[in-house]
Amino acid sequence: IHKRLPETHLVMHGSSSVPQHLQDLINAHGGEMPQTWGVPVEEIERGIRHGVRKVNIDTDCRMAMSGAMRRFAEENPTAFDPRAFILAAMDELEVLVRDRFERFGTAGQAHKIKPISLADMAARYAARALEPSVAAA
């Protein structure tokens, strides 16, 4: 697909890896998450090499945060300030996201993103400037 439509950016929906260590973290601290599997990170990396440009990892992010909150609650039974729970969750989330950014080749690339106004995007669509171009087979 990427060879024929090089300007078309593919999306991997439902591509969270559902890491075993995060399932274990959740279940070790009172969760009852049934055994489940996601897309191995190696397969996501392979998809990126073949043109995938958007990878949805929300499930992994939610698992990291909820596992960290559960662990924090268990280790700090007198805690009641939600900010402390959120800080613990953000620390775990940072570990996960940093790993994914590095493995997916996006670390250090934010400066390349240039904001485009809604009016400019509408003009591009109206002028058909965003139509996919199909490369010869």
C-alpha positions in Angstrom: 0.0 0.0 0.0 2.7 2.4 1.0 4.6 1.9 -2.3 1.5 2.6 -4.4 0.2 5.4 -2.2 3.3 7.0 -0.7 1.6 10.2 0.5 -1.2 8.2 2.2 -0.5 7.8 5.9 -1.8 4.5 7.3 -3.3 4.1 10.8 -3.1 1.1 13.1 -6.4 1.1 15.0 -6.5 -1.2 18.0 -2.8 -1.5 18.0 -2.1 -1.3 21.7 0.3 -4.1 22.7 -1.5 -4.8 26.1 1.8 -5.5 27.9 1.9 -8.5 30.2 3.8 -6.5 32.9 0.9 -3.9 33.0 -1.7 -6.7 33.3 0.4 -8.1 36.1 0.7 -4.7 37.7 -3.1 -4.1 37.7 -3.9 -7.6 39.0 -1.2 -7.5 41.7 -2.8 -4.5 43.2 -6.5 -5.6 43.3 -7.5 -5.6 39.7 -9.2 -8.5 38.0 -8.1 -8.0 34.4 -8.5 -11.2 32.5 -5.6 -12.5 30.4 -5.6 -10.8 27.1 -3.2 -10.0 24.2 -2.5 -7.1 21.9 -0.3 -6.4 19.0 3.4 -7.1 19.8 5.5 -3.9 19.6 7.8 -5.7 17.1 4.8 -6.0 14.7 3.9 -2.3 15.2 7.5 -1.4 14.3 7.2 -3.6 11.2 4.0 -1.8 10.2 5.8 1.6 10.6 8.5 0.4 8.2 5.7 -0.3 5.7 4.0 3.1 5.9 2.0 3.2 9.1 2.2 6.8 10.5 -0.4 6.7 13.3 -0.4 4.1 16.0 -3.1 4.1 18.7 -1.8 3.1 22.1 -4.5 4.3 24.4 -5.2 1.0 26.0 -1.6 0.6 27.0 -1.6 4.2 28.4 -4.8 3.5 30.4 -3.3 0.2 31.7 -0.1 2.0 32.8 -2.1 4.7 34.6 -4.6 2.5 36.3 -2.0 0.0 37.4 0.1 2.8 38.9 -2.9 4.3 40.7 -3.8 0.9 42.1 -0.3 0.3 43.3 -0.1 3.8 44.9 -3.5 3.2 46.7 -2.3 -0.1 48.1 1.1 1.3 49.2 -0.4 4.5 50.6 -3.6 3.6 52.3 -3.9 7.0 54.1 -3.5 9.0 50.8 -6.6 10.9 49.8 -5.3 13.7 47.6 -6.1 12.8 44.0 -3.0 14.7 42.8 -0.7 12.1 44.4 -2.5 9.3 42.5 -2.3 11.3 39.3 1.4 11.9 39.8 2.1 8.2 40.2 0.0 7.5 37.1 1.9 10.1 35.1 5.3 8.6 36.1 4.2 5.2 34.9 2.7 6.7 31.7 6.0 8.6 31.0 8.0 5.3 31.1 5.6 3.7 28.6 5.3 6.7 26.2 9.1 7.3 26.2 9.6 3.7 25.2 7.0 3.8 22.4 8.3 7.1 21.1 11.8 5.7 20.9 10.8 2.4 19.4 8.4 4.0 16.9 11.0 6.5 15.7 9.1 9.6 16.8 11.4 10.7 19.7 12.8 14.2 19.0 10.6 14.8 16.0 8.0 17.3 17.5 9.8 20.3 15.9 8.8 19.0 12.5 5.1 19.4 13.1 3.9 22.7 11.6 0.4 23.9 12.7 -2.0 24.4 9.8 -5.1 26.6 10.4 -8.6 25.3 9.8 -9.0 27.8 7.0 -5.9 26.6 5.2 -6.9 23.0 5.5 -10.3 23.8 4.2 -8.7 25.6 1.2 -6.5 22.6 0.6 -9.4 20.2 0.6 -11.4 22.5 -1.7 -8.5 22.7 -4.1 -8.2 18.9 -4.0 -4.6 19.4 -3.0 -4.8 16.5 -0.6 -6.0 13.9 -3.1 -3.9 10.7 -2.9 -1.6 10.1 -5.8 -1.2 6.5 -6.9 2.3 5.4 -7.9 2.8 3.1 -10.9 2.7 -0.6 -10.1 
